[in-house]
Structures are given as structure tokens and as C-alpha cells.
Amino acid sequence: MMLSNNASPAKARPSARYLFRTGAGVAATALVGSAAAGSRSTWYERVNKPSFQPPSAAFPIAWTLLYADIAVTSAYALQNATESQKRGLTKALALNLTLNAGWSWVFFRAHRLAAATALSAALTASSADLTRRVSAAHPAGRALAAYPAWCAFATTLSASIWRRNRCPLLSGHVRHVARPRRAVVSDANRSGRGTGQTAGTH
């Protein structure tokens, strides 16, 4: 029997073209996210974090594995998907990588913890949808299940950090809180009046 000539298309390996496309998209996402996270040494280290926060060394390892997972499983799916599936997959992957890169800028650069938590939840939903799509196109897509699982954990972590740091008195950290400009001017005026009054009495 000529089994090799009758191999199921669903088992076809991804071509270099698809691997390059998905790999380039994932690499760009990683670079954009890394650029935003570069500021974490000055701000993130002062943030009040929960006890289940993983060690810092765990994050680059986890994301390297996940990015490779995304690139390979997506390439397998695109290689074996129908034209209709390809269109959906391409859109889902583009949305997912955009959310992925955007989260780093919202969290590490803008320091918008509430928005980052909402964005992380959206990324989790997007990752679950992407996993469903790649799994439908090729069995290898099931390996992507670790991605939404990690994103769900990251959302829990982000929500906890937001809760702990949304109020300086509740965060357990002494942090600088900018005073309104009007209050600063008012204090300066009172100080000036007080000085003038004192000087006038002598």
C-alpha cells in the first residue's frame, strides 16, 4: 500500500512561507512588548505584588515558549486550513498579537492597571478563540491550549496588582501622590500671606 502518497492533508507540515509569516508576526510582537517592558526596573519593582507572583526569570522563559507555540501551531493551521478558515485564522491571529503587544504598553508604560486588566481579559478570550481555530484546522493546534491558560493566570495577576495598588493607603507601599495644582498654589499663597503678616508685626 502507498500510504505515503495517501497521507491526510491534515497532517501536512507547514511550509517555510507560513512559518516565516507567523514567525515574523510573533517576533514583531515580542520586540514591541519587550520595548515597553524595559521600564519595569524603575516602576514595576515598586509595585505591590501578590504572593503568587512568579519569579522574574519565569516570564521570559514562559513567553519564549508561548511565542514559539503560537508561531508553529498557527503555521500548521494555515497550511491545512480551508480558504474560509484561513481568513478567520489570519484575522484572529492579527487581533491576538495586537492585544498581546498593546498590553505591555498599557501596563508597563502607561501604568493603567485597570485598563491593563481589562485588556488582559480580552487577550485571554482572544487566545481561547485562536486556540479553537487552530485546533479545528490541525490537531497540532491543541498544543496552543497553554496560551489562554497562561493569559488567564496573567489576568488574575494583573487584577490582583490593580486591587493592591489602586489606593496608596491600601497598597502597603508609600508612594508619591501628585497634589492638584490648585492646592499647591493655595499653599503658596497662604505661606506668602503668613510671611507678610509676620514681617508687618515687627
Buried (B, 14 or more C-beta within 10 A) or exposed (E): EEEEEEEEEEEEEBEEEBBEBBBEBBEEBBEBBBBBBEEBEEEBEEBBBEEEEEEEEEEEEBBEEBBEBBBBBBBBBBBBBEEEBBEBBBEBBEBBBBBBBBBBBBBBBEBBBEBBBBBBBBBBBBBBBBBBBBBBBBBBBEBBBBBBBBBBBBBBBBBBBBBBBEEEEEBEEEEEEEEEEEEEEEEEEEEEEEEEEEEEEE
